[in-house]
Amino acid sequence: MTLLLIGAGSQVYREYLLASVAAVHDVHLLAERAPAWESAYLAGHTVLDTTDVAAMAAVARQSAVEGVLTWDDTRVVQTAALAARLGLPGSTPEAALTCRDKRATRAALDAAGVPQARSVPVASLPQARAAADRIGYPVVLKPRALNASAGVVLVASADRLPAGFRLARGATAPGAVEVAPGDVLVEEYLDGPEISVDAAWTRGRMTPGFVARKECGFAPCFEEVGHLVDGFDPLQDDADVLEVVARAHAAVGFGTGWTHTELRLTAEGPKVVEINARIGGDRIPDLGRLALGTDAALAAARLACGAELPDLRPGPRRVAGVRFRYPEADCLARAVRVDTVALPPEVTEALAIALPGQELRLPPHGAVAGRYGLVTAVAESAQECRAALEKGAEAVRLEVLRPLGPPRGRHG
């Protein structure tokens, strides 16, 4: 029996997921380019337009397919539609689209009374001004259907609104087709720590996987510069957090699959930032595995195939974290060197991400693609883990070919 995987993603961020799934399932990749690093894990592949559900269904019907899975945010809707067409387990396409479309998410949560930020959809700067005046500064502007914090910006005052609106409205993501570009959400700023909850869902019943604490940088943008999964963190079993997550999924109609929900811990309690109908990104699932022994990829694959969910109760608890490395300023990379001798023993991985000659830009003109390296570490306490990440990050060094000026046509 075969598991169809829609898109494999980046090797740096997704290879460990594919390796885990391929150890148990025969994986057939549907993607828009021929496989490269993915080949070692595949039983087969087909190159096609992954927005074409009918074409993917035609491929699926050529073999005995037991499930359909993606961890690509831009393909969760198509994957859900494919599963429905084939009569396989998964989220409904409507629920996947409601998660993907942040405007629809807000409307569904508002109708159900789920705690979240006040939000107003706008299509023009005058509308944005009126919404911000009504909500009150500071406000957050965000594109309607992007991920990885692309185009999300904090606007502290009215004089900064035009630049923030241009940034949010101009942000794009390759492959995003479900929602027409241009719409922007003007939202209440939620103060407090930001977390994410990865969880499995079986016919509307939640099995929590792990909670990660997010580290943001490059204000007023919300670039995710690191994450920490602490196996001893009371948040792993926090009843208030889990109740809000459960209510949010009931509101959007999500029933079966794996999701990644982002929340802020405000003074009024946890509030939903967004729901992603797929496994978390940024190496967060790897941290869940290292800290708690929870294999999100394998669990998601089993759910997609209609199999019994594996036991997600944590094993020995530890603390795992990831830290991403950015240049001091926009530049072209010459090379990235990892001084393995300088790495502390708690570091499990230190990787060069940037290639020679790659353009690296900091937010707001760049985001994830501006990273040149990453470090992961595992320790017995959060303090030890953060110290190891700090020391390990210093061992991943960027050699700059030359600095870069502002991108053409962009001014803040």
Residue, then its C-alpha position, 0 to 999 in steps of 0.5 A: m500500500t502507498l502513501l501519497l505525499i504532496g510536495a516534500g518541502s526543503q531538505v533542511y526543514r523537512e527531510y527528517l519528516l520524510a525519513s520517518v514516514a518512509a521507514v514505515h510507508d511506501v511513499h509516492l511523491l507528487a511534486e512540481r519538480a523531479p526529486a533530488w534529495e528525496s529520492a532515497y526515501l521514495a518508492g516512486h514519484t510523479v511530476l505534475d501540477t499539484t494544484d490540479v486535484a483531478a490530475m493527482a487523483a488520476v495518478a492515485r488511481q493507478s495504484a493502491v493508495e492508503g492515504v494522502l499527506t502534505w506538510d506544505d501549507t500551500r497545498v493543504v486544501q488540495t490535499a484535503a480535496l484529493a483525500a475526499r475524492l479518493g474516499l480516504p481519511g483527512s480533513t474536509p476541504e472546507a475545514a482546510l480552507t477555513c484554516r488557510d484563509k485567516r479571514a475565514t478563520r477569524a469569522a469562524l472563531d468569532a461566531a463560536g466565541v473562541p478567544q482571539a484578536r479582534s480583526v478587521p479585513v481591509a483592501s485599501l489604506p483608508q480602510a486600514r486607517a479606519a480599522a486601526d482607529r477603531i481597534g486602537y494602536p498598536v495593531v498588527l497587519k497581516p496578509r490574508a493567507l500566507n505563512a512563516s510570518a511573511g508580511v506580518v508587521l506591528v504598527a505602533s502609530a498612525d504615521r507608520l501605517p502606510a509602510g506597514f500596509r504596503l509591506a503586508r499587502g505586497a507580501t507573496a508566497p510561491g504556490a499560494v493560490e487558494v485565496a486571491p492576494g491583496d487583502v490584509l487583516v488589521e488586528e488587535y495586538l496580543d501581548g504576552p508569550e507566543i506558543s504553538v500547539d501541535a496535536a493529532w485529531t481523530r474525528g474531532r477528538m484531540t490528542p495533544g502532541f507538544v507545546a513549543r515556545k516561540e522566540c521572535g525577533f526583528a521588530p516590528c516584524f515577527e520573524e521566528v528566530g528560534h523555538l523551545v520544547d520543554g518537556f517539563d513545561p506545565l504548558q504541555d498539559d495546560a487545561d486552559v490552552l488545550e480547551v481553547v485549541a479544542r474549541a478553535h478546531a470545533a469552530v473551523g470544523f477540523g476533524t481528522g489530521w495533524t495541526h499546528t496552532e499558534l496562540r498568545l498567552t495574554a493577561e486574559g488567557p490564551k488567545v488563538v493567532e492562527i490554525n495551520a492544517r499541517i505539521g508545524g514548521d521550523r524544525i518544531p516537530d523535531l524538537g517534539r521528538l527530541a524532547l518528548g519522543t513524539d513522532a509527529a510525521l509518523a502520527a500524521a501519516r497513520l491518521a492519513c491512512g486511517a490507522e490507529l493513532p500511536d501512543l503520544r504519551p511522552g517518554p523521558r522528558r528533556v528540553a530541545g531547542v532550535r536557533f536560526r542564524y541571520p547576517e548582521a545586514d543584507c548581504l551575499a553569502r560567500a560561505v558558511r563554516v561550522d566549527t564542529v570543535a567549538l560545539p558543546p555536547e548538547v548540540t545535536e545538529a549544526l547546519a549551514i543553510a545558505l549556499p555560496g552566492q545566495e542573497l540574504r535579506l533581513p526582515p522586512h525584505g526577507a524572512v526564512a530565506g535570510r537564514y544562513g544556518l541553524v543549531t539544535a540542542v537537547a539538555e536536561s533544563a531550559q537554561e542548559c538548552r538555551a546556553a548550548l544554543e547560544k554557544g553552538a550558534e557562535a560556531v556557525r559563521l558566515e563569510v560575506l561576499r559583499p553587502l547588499g543595498p535596499p531591494r529595488g522598488r522597496h523602501g521600508 
